Amino acid sequence: MTAPDIVLTEDELRTVTQVLASLVPQHQAMAFGSRVCASAEAAVRKAHADLDIALVGPPLEPHDMFGLRDAFSESNLPFRVDISMHDDLPPQWRGSVHWAALRS
């Protein structure tokens, strides 16, 4: 089985990784949800979906989470970015959804 792809253009991926690197450099970032898929055919249908990101690492202070969400909303990305802490996700998601590393 191959690793799932993430549906982002090169520019979108660059924006996402720059925001993550500047605001949460100590965290691993994993994409999940409708933008992570195993086939290009499915990717075409999901091009306007939001981007779900789970952060792996120590919990963020509320003001840091707000700053991260604000940075994504102020970016040039044409879609919404939802940020969660990996440990806050339902346990059943951790083993059953497709994950794609954005930055390790």
C-alpha positions as CSV (number, residue, x, y, z in Angstrom):
1,M,0.0,0.0,0.0
2,T,1.3,3.4,-0.9
3,A,1.3,6.5,1.3
4,P,-1.8,8.7,0.8
5,D,-1.4,11.9,-1.1
6,I,-2.4,15.3,0.2
7,V,-4.4,17.5,-2.2
8,L,-2.5,20.8,-2.2
9,T,-0.7,22.7,-4.9
10,E,3.0,23.4,-4.4
11,D,2.2,27.0,-3.5
12,E,-0.4,25.9,-1.0
13,L,1.9,23.4,0.6
14,R,4.7,26.0,0.8
15,T,2.3,28.4,2.6
16,V,1.1,25.7,5.0
17,T,4.7,24.6,5.9
18,Q,5.9,28.2,6.3
19,V,3.1,29.0,8.8
20,L,3.7,25.8,10.7
21,A,7.5,26.3,10.8
22,S,7.2,29.9,12.0
23,L,4.6,29.3,14.7
24,V,4.9,25.7,15.9
25,P,8.4,24.5,14.9
26,Q,8.5,22.1,17.8
27,H,5.4,20.1,16.6
28,Q,5.0,17.4,14.0
29,A,2.1,18.3,11.7
30,M,-0.1,15.7,10.1
31,A,-2.9,16.3,7.5
32,F,-6.0,14.2,7.7
33,G,-9.5,14.3,6.5
34,S,-10.9,14.9,3.0
35,R,-7.7,16.4,1.6
36,V,-5.8,13.2,2.3
37,C,-6.6,10.4,-0.1
38,A,-5.0,7.5,-1.9
39,S,-6.1,8.3,-5.4
40,A,-5.9,11.2,-7.8
41,E,-9.5,10.7,-8.9
42,A,-10.7,11.4,-5.3
43,A,-8.4,14.4,-5.1
44,V,-10.2,16.2,-7.9
45,R,-13.4,16.0,-6.0
46,K,-11.8,17.3,-2.9
47,A,-9.9,20.3,-4.2
48,H,-12.1,22.9,-2.4
49,A,-12.3,21.0,0.9
50,D,-10.9,22.4,4.1
51,L,-7.5,21.2,5.4
52,D,-7.5,19.3,8.7
53,I,-4.2,19.4,10.5
54,A,-3.3,17.5,13.7
55,L,-0.3,18.7,15.7
56,V,1.8,16.1,17.6
57,G,3.6,17.6,20.5
58,P,3.0,19.4,23.7
59,P,-0.4,21.1,24.0
60,L,-0.5,24.7,22.8
61,E,-1.5,27.6,25.0
62,P,-4.8,29.1,23.9
63,H,-3.2,32.3,22.6
64,D,-0.7,30.2,20.5
65,M,-3.6,28.2,19.0
66,F,-5.4,31.4,18.3
67,G,-2.3,32.9,16.6
68,L,-1.9,29.8,14.5
69,R,-5.5,29.8,13.4
70,D,-5.3,33.5,12.7
71,A,-2.2,33.1,10.6
72,F,-4.0,30.6,8.4
73,S,-7.1,32.7,8.0
74,E,-4.9,35.7,7.0
75,S,-2.9,33.6,4.5
76,N,-3.6,33.5,0.8
77,L,-5.0,29.9,1.1
78,P,-8.3,29.6,-0.8
79,F,-9.7,27.2,1.9
80,R,-10.2,27.0,5.6
81,V,-7.6,25.3,7.8
82,D,-8.8,23.4,10.9
83,I,-6.1,22.8,13.6
84,S,-6.4,20.2,16.3
85,M,-4.0,18.6,18.8
86,H,-3.5,14.9,17.9
87,D,-4.1,13.9,21.5
88,D,-7.5,15.7,21.4
89,L,-8.8,13.7,18.4
90,P,-11.2,10.8,19.1
91,P,-9.1,7.6,19.7
92,Q,-10.9,5.7,16.8
93,W,-9.6,8.3,14.3
94,R,-6.0,7.9,15.3
95,G,-5.8,4.4,13.8
96,S,-8.5,4.5,11.1
97,V,-8.0,7.6,9.1
98,H,-5.4,8.4,6.4
99,W,-2.6,10.6,7.5
100,A,0.0,12.6,5.5
101,A,3.0,14.3,7.1
102,L,3.2,18.0,6.4
103,R,6.3,18.4,8.4
104,S,8.0,16.1,10.8
